[in-house]
Amino acid sequence: MRLIHTSDWHLGQTLHGQERDFEHAAFLAWLLEQLVAQQADALLIAGDVFDTVNPPLKAQERLYDFIVEAHRRLPRLDIVMIAGNHDSGGRIELPAPLMRRLNAHALGRVSWLDDGVLDSTRLLLPLHRADGSVGAWCLALPFLRPAEVTGGEVCDDYLAGIDKVHRELIAAAEAQRAPDQALVAISHAHMAGAAVSEDSERNIVIGNAEALPASLFPEAVAYVALGHLHKPQQVAGQGRIRYSGAPLPLSFAEVNYPHQVLLVELDGCALHAVESLPVPRAVDMLRIGPKPLAEVLEQLKALPAAELPRERQPWLEVRVQLEQPQPDLRQQIEAALDGKGCRLVRIASEYRGSKEETPALIGLDQLSPQELFRRSWQAEYGNEADGQVLQDFLQLLQEVELEGEQSA
């Protein structure tokens, strides 16, 4: 069997206020061609399909147009899509009855039976070979929020609830599968030891647990398709547990990531090979600086004139070192860029003092909620918030985001 693993599309995302629909459309068109060229049997989309719980209409159209076209071109293709922490589980599942007619499955939440047993039937999905026979079972594990894995007859502790979900789902899969059928998991989580990017991913800390252990997925699971972290990587040195990474850079911190999807080949119940399929970049991202203003202006003036259509022109971040405030900084930069073939999305400045460099004020859109909280605590109390305070804040943040999702 041949599976394609991808995640973290973040459809509807904007880059410093600029929409990226052209880039998302280009990626999805490329992915369609890869599905056909590789004659894939299944597509696994491991969460953060959308950038927000209430995505714009255009982003939703992109997703469902893609699924319809994938089914038209590959009628036997199985598609499994789970919700990530950016997604609304309810919104992801809303069109599920229609999607099943297209061999597509959308899982946004886990649920429990009256006796506190996991409703594993809806989370366990058959993946079919080209001849129509079942070649693997997919264990679908959307982002697990505390309300879904604790309380009632389920569990009082978040980590114990996470463990219970995995154990019961794997046991159900083992009971269901035939000897020649593989087990494949798809999950959206932060796994222990995995590298987080500089400023793009929300730090998931719930129930005092920042990262989940790889031991949740025993050797019986041939492959684990992960989403959430944007940098492609293996987990705990295991080639069978992988993040595919985001298919395009979601911030300038991700410019040098090897953006890809993964082609996964199964041989019976075992993993045979994993191959990276590099995603071509529809729009480049340029960074100039950090350098003194005069050097930055020189480099900007040396940029090529506009030749590409507007939607294909590179995004530009300019980083300037200043001796003192420059009230007309933006005007000078924009003047140097007149007629150039790029789109300025951010200017970052820093002041060079006699002893050390001190960063200038930056926009709120550049700070995560936890960084804003950390700075506020420091300003109010004169010391750093300790680990327990930060964990309590992040727990509250998750609860607020969950309420926002439910109201959406």
Secondary structure, DSSP 8 states (H G I E B T S, - for coil): -EEEEE----BT-EETTEE-HHHHHHHHHHHHHHHHHTT-SEEEEES--BSSSS--HHHHHHHHHHHHHHHHH-TT-EEEEE--TTS-HHHHHTTHHHHGGGTEEEE----B-TTS-B--GGGEEEEE-TTSSEEEEEEEE----HHHHSBTTTBSSHHHHHHHHHHHHHHHHHHH--TT-EEEEEEE--BTT----SSSS----BTTBSSB-GGGS-TT--EEEEES-SS-EEETTEEEEEE---SS-SSGGGTTS--EEEEEEEETTEEEEEEEEE---SS-EEEEEEEEHHHHHHHHHTS-B--S-GGGS-EEEEEEEESS--TTHHHHHHHHTTTBSSEEEEEEEEEE-SSSEEE----GGGS-HHHHHHHHHHHHHSS---HHHHHHHHHHHHHHHHHHHHH-
